[in-house]
Amino acid sequence: MPRINKPFRSSTYWSRAVGIALAMLLSFYLLPITTWAQAEPTPEPTAETAVTEPAIPYIHNVQEGENLTIIATNYNVTVAEILTRNNLAPDAILAIGQPLIIPGLAGEPIPGVYTVQAGDSLAGLANSLGTTAVALAQANRLINPQLDLVAGQTISITSYTGSTTPQVITGTPHIVAPGETLWMIAAQHTHTPAALAVENGLAGETAVFPGQRLRIPSAEPYRTLPGEWTDLRINPFPLYPGATFSIYIDNLLDGEPTGQFGEQHLHFAPYEDGFVALVGLDAFANSGIYTLELSGAGKRPWRPFTQNVTVAPHDYDTQYITIPENLSHLLAPEIRANEDAFLHDIYTQFTPEKHWEGVFQYPVTTTIITAKYGDYRSYNEGPIEIFHTGIDFAGGIGTPILAPGAGIVVYSEPLELRGNTVILDHGLGIMTAYFHLSESSVNVGDRVEAGQQIGLGGDTGLSSGAHLHWDLRVNGVAVDGMPWLTQPFP
């Protein structure tokens, strides 16, 4: 068979063929990438592109006799617009003094003075006033904006929210765990990384680090606190020698808190969603700056938190009392020291259950006070070494003595200085004592209710006449009982 020769292919032919093949191959692999890039949505604004200075809203404080219709008419807006702008329900009931944002109107910066609350920081306060920590620091000549504020101090503010009252900041704290990224956190909370970056002042969708605290948008009230702490409140302010106040805390971690205020160890008990401790300052307490130290532990230790707190000065009078000769032997220092030590062991017992409800009742039906709490005392022209630890109420022998709130009887016996005595444990470290009784109507272990008779007035012990001496102790500290008769604790 004759041999057939194949046609010769030049180098130009093969170069062209290879080029066509490569072009087809590249187009096949690049087509999905091009299509994906065209379909990718426009990225959301980052922290750099977001608007950071919203207009100052105009605030109207509700006056007596006003309703939504009157307010809307006065400002030429609709009721629906006011409801929407203020997130109010159609059946919302207004309160006198309630601030309302009027839609469409612009407010002006408002200067004012603010008393720093427990847990406040420059950053958090600035956020709630629509300003910056640097501006607050400059207005108050604070050298370092990162320094903590002192609870109880007053500072100058300029609010850009339409009101001098700091606005409630909302959000949920999230502590970055090892290995987490902003994308993972955003997906977990159904937000975008860009939104979280704007909310937390991050420079774009930057890397986050373990232990970093982020604020996740939500409707819950938010406090700018370190670590896992979610709330810290001290009430009521101002603090002063003789005052009772509560410290409320909450933390993301499980476990129980511990703490110290000045030199006092804090006794916390579960309360609401967190824990509360009641604290007392006696009349001899120094005014000035006290340090509040908080920590705790559960499955792992809580991050310590410290804040300085102001205790304001308070003046008390001085009483000069003459004791008759037949009672002067009771002024011997060792008698008072021994009795104080005996009572201290009772007063410092702590029961975590709260037995009472609401405001305390008066322990007598008469409200005539013959000696106030806190007055410094000199007996028979001697040195001033003690203060009056309670309140003296007028009343004759046989006057009914009443429990101011529910509690358990922990003592019902005579004492040398204080005469016939009854002591009630109301829980949470609160005890009340009743001195100079003519007789007791209760026994140790009895539970008594508010208003129940526990004894009769008298003049036993170191007494110059029939009356009731009423003591109120907070973890052993003698405090003024009058605030307990007008406001609830904790």
Buried (B, 14 or more C-beta within 10 A) or exposed (E): EEEEEEEEEEEEEEEEEEEEEEEEEEEEEEEEEEEEEEEEEEEBEBBEEEEEEEEBBBBBEBEEEBEBEEBBEEBEBBBEBBBEBBEBEEEEEBEEEBBBBBBEBEBEEBEEEBEBBBBBBBBBBBBBBBBBBEBBBEBBEBEEBEEBBBBBBEBEBBBBBBBBBBBEBEBBBBBBEEEBEBEBBBEEBEBBBBBBBBBBEBEEBEEBEEEBBBBBBEEEEBBBBEBBBBBBBBBEBEBBBBBBBBBBBBBBBEBEBBBBBBEBEBBBBEBEEBBBBBBBBBBBBEBEBBEBBBBBEEEEEBBBBEBBBBBEEBEBEEBEBEBEEEBEEBBEEEBBEEBEEEBEEBBBEEBEEBBBEEBBBBBBEEEEBEBBBBBBBBBEEEEEEBBBBBBBBBBBBEBBBBBBBBBBBBBBEEBBBBBBBBBBBBBBBBBBBBBBBBBBBBEEEBEBEBEBEBBBBBBBBBBEEBBBBBBBBBBBBBBBBBBBBEEEBB
